[in-house]
C-alpha cells in the first residue's frame, strides 16, 4: 500500500507552507516491499519491448486478474459490462449488498417503510502509467470492493484502452465516454436508489491524471442528471521536462522510477511530443488556462516518498492560483 498514517491535512484556502512536503530523508522501505517492488519492476521491464511495444499476455499475467462475482463477496457484488461495442471498452460495477433491502421489503409487505438511502457514484480510473493494469487486477478489485462497501457507494471502474497500442487521447476519450454512458444506457445498469446527482471522479496515478482531464472536459458538456461534484486524485501521474528535486533524490523509491515514468509517457503521448505536453504538464507552458472552468472541489493525496510529489504539489498550487477549491492530504511516510 502507498498510504500510511496521515499526519496533516490542509486546504488551499488556508495559509500553508508547502516546503513541509519536501523531506530530504531517505526512503524507509520494508524488506517485503523491496522484494515485491523489484518483482513488479522486473515483470514490467520484461513486458516492455525495445521497439516500444508491450507483450500483453505477460503484462496481464502479472496483474493477477480476478473475475467479477455477481454472488456477494465481502459485502459487494460485481459484474462486468461492455459499454461500447465498437471499442470494446467495459466497466466493472461494484454494488454493496443490502442497498435495496428496504425497497424490496416495502414491495413484498406493502408496509410504509423508509425507502433505501440514495447511494453516490464513484467513477474510478485505475493507474498503471496508461499502459498496464485493469479493473480486474486483484489489487484494484480489492480496493474498489472495499471502497464500495465502506462508503455505501456504487463504484464503476473503467477498463480503458491502453498505450502504446492506443495513445493520447484514447484513455481520456474512453473514460469520458463512460461518464456520458451513465446518463444514457448506464442508468439502467445501476440500482434504482443510485443518486447520479452525486457523482465523484476518482483515480490513482495515471487514473488521477485522467480525473483531471475528464473533469475539465465535463465542464463543457451537458451531462443531464449526472452531476460531478468532486474530484479525488490519489498520487496523480504528472510530470514535465525539467527534473524536480524529488525525482532526482528519490531514485530508489519502490514501484515508481524515472525510467518507468519516462517510458510510459513516451508510450502514451503523441509521437514527437515531450513531457511538457499538456497531458503530462497540466500547468506547463503549453497547458490551457483553467481559471474559466467551473471545476468541482478537488482532493489531492500525496505520499512523502513519491518521486512525483513535486509535480503533485505544483498541481495543488496551480489549482489554487486558478481559484479552485482544493484540499491536500499529505501522508508522512507514504510511498
Number of C-alpha atoms within 10 A of each C-alpha: 7 16 17 13 10 15 10 10 11 15 15 17 12 8 8 10 8 13 9 10 17 14 14 12 10 12 19 12 16 8 9 9 13 16 12 13 17 14 14 16 16 12 16 18 15 14 20 20 11 9 6 13 14 21 12 12 9 14 19 16 12 16 18 12 17 14 14 16 13 14 12 13 12 12 16 24 19 21 15 20 14 13 19 14 8 7 11 13 18 22 24 23 28 30 28 27 17 13 21 17 11 15 17 14 15 15 11 9 9 9 9 9 12 10 14 17 14 17 24 20 27 28 24 28 27 25 24 16 24 28 26 22 22 25 29 22 19 15 17 21 21 14 12 26 24 18 18 25 20 11 14 20 23 28 29 29 27 29 24 26 23 20 24 18 13 16 20 18 14 17 26 23 17 22 27 20 17 23 23 18 16 23 17 14 11 14 16 10 11 18 15 14 15 21 20 22 15 17 25 24 25 26 25 23 21 25 28 27 27 29 30 23 20 20 23 16 15 19 15 10 9 11 16 12 15 21 18 23 14 20 24 23 27 25 27 27 26 26 29 21 13 9 13 15 14 19 22 12 16 20 16 17 20 22 17 20 19 17 10 15 17 16 15 21 27 18 23 24 22 14 10 6 11 16 18 19 20 19 26 22 21 24 23 17 11 12 14 10 10 17 14 9 16 14 22 18 15 23 18 21 25 26 23 25 30 24 24 27 26 23 24 24 21 17 19 24 17 17 20 17 12 14 17 21 16 21 20 19 17 24 21 19 19 19 22
